[in-house]
């Protein structure tokens, strides 16, 4: 069996692969919206503090579990405690739910990239273009299959040659693209009928704290938004960091590696805000910043690019290329979490595990695509949102299962096995674990409470 353990070549390989997993669509289409809505700089400071405490605790725990057990998420939990097997099963099911709809969205990105590359960006800016595309039957499925095929090819290459090799090329490219678009976004300006707006004004909206009229309830809402964004964007509770941790070399400085992942993820999220908010503000004003998710990426931004003239075509091509890179890096990690679980639990070869999951994902992905046409229906979720197949899958995996897995992980490591399990793994080569006391307090007391509050809020129990 081709069971590739401990296969990252070093700290750089692990950090780039893990950071690539964390940097996904959530950083690009949800972070800027929340930052603009939740008081700009106040949200950013809150997010940064939580990244260094809440995110650090969960990331460290999952990576340490992976390296300690040398197992995938499906089998790692039971190796720590036989009664924890259900946590491993959930940690394997979550990415299996997420991957199909992530590939469907990745197909949408491919469609828009091709649209801009072929000079049809004006059509993409028209009302109804996005709806018309996803309402079609063949086109979204074809794009989804292409995206899935790209993901499968990379994972078939294995850990070192496939995932690590891909991440070492794509991550620097992705960062350069985001930096280039961000710098251009700050230079934009618009003037018409006495209305004048500049990119720097949009930058101030993003980074200058808006404290006027902020109440304690408002701050708690901002804190919950930042917690949710951080939780969903760091690849936590999806089995990914456990799988990647199992491939980490024993001589890698784990605390330093975690710190570098924090820097990567937070830095990309901040740059995504710089890239998007100033441009949207310049051409659409504050009201243009009221959209997030697919509405922001596939409806609002094409309209923004259309108002930039020739440069809009160039920026649009670069933007959707960057988004595609970010989406693929995340989908690769999601698939790898499943594949590693199949390999460990069922003693499969990598090729067999990849093919089986690819077939499962293909079937579910087609269903997701059909959810916007022949299988369309509307369902009111417990949190009050109205959605269909994709939204239901996203809600079940992200809002219900992921918090439960993370709460269970905190209980298992914090109270049953004890924090010493992770601390020992972090210091096994004499490394310094500078945030050890913070880690213990966060793991045992604060993080579980925050996760419970997030779960109750996301499920509509807590208003």
Secondary structure as GFF3:
##gff-version 3
##sequence-region A 1 463
A	DSSP	alpha_helix	11	22	.	.	.	ID=ss1
A	DSSP	alpha_helix	25	29	.	.	.	ID=ss2
A	DSSP	alpha_helix	31	37	.	.	.	ID=ss3
A	DSSP	alpha_helix	41	50	.	.	.	ID=ss4
A	DSSP	pi_helix	51	55	.	.	.	ID=ss5
A	DSSP	alpha_helix	56	69	.	.	.	ID=ss6
A	DSSP	alpha_helix	73	80	.	.	.	ID=ss7
A	DSSP	three_ten_helix	82	84	.	.	.	ID=ss8
A	DSSP	alpha_helix	85	117	.	.	.	ID=ss9
A	DSSP	alpha_helix	121	124	.	.	.	ID=ss10
A	DSSP	alpha_helix	129	135	.	.	.	ID=ss11
A	DSSP	alpha_helix	138	156	.	.	.	ID=ss12
A	DSSP	pi_helix	159	164	.	.	.	ID=ss13
A	DSSP	alpha_helix	165	186	.	.	.	ID=ss14
A	DSSP	beta_strand	189	192	.	.	.	ID=ss15
A	DSSP	beta_strand	195	198	.	.	.	ID=ss16
A	DSSP	alpha_helix	199	207	.	.	.	ID=ss17
A	DSSP	alpha_helix	216	233	.	.	.	ID=ss18
A	DSSP	alpha_helix	240	246	.	.	.	ID=ss19
A	DSSP	alpha_helix	254	284	.	.	.	ID=ss20
A	DSSP	three_ten_helix	286	290	.	.	.	ID=ss21
A	DSSP	alpha_helix	293	295	.	.	.	ID=ss22
A	DSSP	pi_helix	296	300	.	.	.	ID=ss23
A	DSSP	alpha_helix	301	306	.	.	.	ID=ss24
A	DSSP	alpha_helix	310	346	.	.	.	ID=ss25
A	DSSP	alpha_helix	350	370	.	.	.	ID=ss26
A	DSSP	beta_strand	379	380	.	.	.	ID=ss27
A	DSSP	beta_strand	386	387	.	.	.	ID=ss28
A	DSSP	alpha_helix	389	394	.	.	.	ID=ss29
A	DSSP	pi_helix	395	401	.	.	.	ID=ss30
A	DSSP	alpha_helix	402	411	.	.	.	ID=ss31
A	DSSP	pi_helix	412	416	.	.	.	ID=ss32
A	DSSP	alpha_helix	420	426	.	.	.	ID=ss33
A	DSSP	alpha_helix	436	441	.	.	.	ID=ss34
A	DSSP	pi_helix	442	446	.	.	.	ID=ss35
A	DSSP	alpha_helix	447	458	.	.	.	ID=ss36
###
